[in-house]
């Protein structure tokens, strides 16, 4: 599932003008869903495929959990920056003022 979500994000990266910037950014938020699927799978899957109970302090699992915590810690700051950038009105450029006055 995570593979298909990441493939979707990669494929839409080649055609951002087809979707428009706003829709393209919305489509790229599926990468967060892919990350969740990836982290859950990486944490709960048995690497030896022997249906053993989950060992959350195994080195590989700890690495995946650390990556998940890092992404979770960075996401609110990123989201705050995105909402600030969207909500903040941008001053018109000099070229935009000249072109709109014609």
C-alpha positions in Angstrom: 0.0 0.0 0.0 2.8 2.5 0.9 4.6 1.6 -2.3 1.5 2.6 -4.4 1.1 5.8 -2.4 4.7 6.8 -3.0 4.5 5.8 -6.6 1.5 8.1 -6.9 3.4 11.0 -5.4 6.4 10.4 -7.6 4.3 10.1 -10.8 2.3 13.3 -10.0 5.7 15.1 -9.4 6.4 14.8 -13.1 3.2 16.7 -14.1 2.6 19.5 -11.6 1.2 21.9 -14.2 -1.5 19.4 -15.2 -3.0 19.6 -11.7 -2.2 23.2 -10.8 -0.1 24.1 -7.8 -2.9 23.9 -5.2 -4.2 20.6 -6.3 -0.7 19.2 -6.7 0.2 20.1 -3.1 -2.9 18.4 -1.9 -2.1 15.3 -3.8 1.4 15.3 -2.3 0.0 15.2 1.2 -0.7 11.5 0.5 3.0 11.0 1.3 2.2 11.4 5.0 -0.4 8.6 4.6 2.3 6.5 3.0 4.7 7.3 5.8 2.1 6.1 8.4 1.5 2.8 6.5 5.3 2.4 6.1 6.0 3.0 9.8 3.1 0.7 11.0 4.3 -2.1 8.7 7.9 -1.6 9.7 7.0 -1.8 13.3 4.6 -4.7 13.3 6.1 -7.0 10.6 8.2 -10.0 11.7 11.4 -9.9 9.7 11.8 -13.7 9.8 8.1 -14.3 8.8 7.7 -16.8 11.7 4.6 -15.1 13.3 6.4 -14.2 16.4 5.2 -11.5 18.8 6.3 -8.0 18.1 9.6 -7.0 19.9 9.4 -3.2 20.0 12.9 -2.7 21.3 14.6 -4.7 18.5 17.3 -2.6 16.8 15.5 -2.5 13.4 12.1 -1.7 15.1 13.8 1.0 17.2 15.2 2.6 14.0 11.8 2.6 12.4 10.2 4.0 15.6 12.9 6.7 15.8 12.2 7.7 12.2 8.4 7.8 12.9 9.0 10.0 16.0 11.3 12.3 13.9 8.6 12.7 11.2 5.9 13.2 13.8 8.0 15.9 15.6 8.8 17.7 12.3 5.2 17.6 10.9 3.6 20.3 13.2 6.3 22.8 12.4 6.0 22.1 8.7 2.2 22.4 8.9 2.5 25.7 10.8 4.8 27.0 8.2 2.5 26.0 5.4 -0.6 27.6 7.0 1.4 30.7 7.7 2.5 30.9 4.1 -1.0 30.4 2.8 -2.6 32.9 5.3 0.0 35.7 4.8 -0.8 38.0 2.0 2.1 38.5 -0.3 3.0 42.0 -1.6 2.7 42.3 -5.3 5.9 42.4 -7.2 7.1 45.4 -9.1 6.5 43.6 -12.4 3.0 42.6 -11.3 2.1 46.2 -10.5 3.5 47.4 -13.8 1.6 44.8 -15.8 -1.7 45.3 -14.0 -1.6 49.1 -14.5 -1.4 48.6 -18.4 
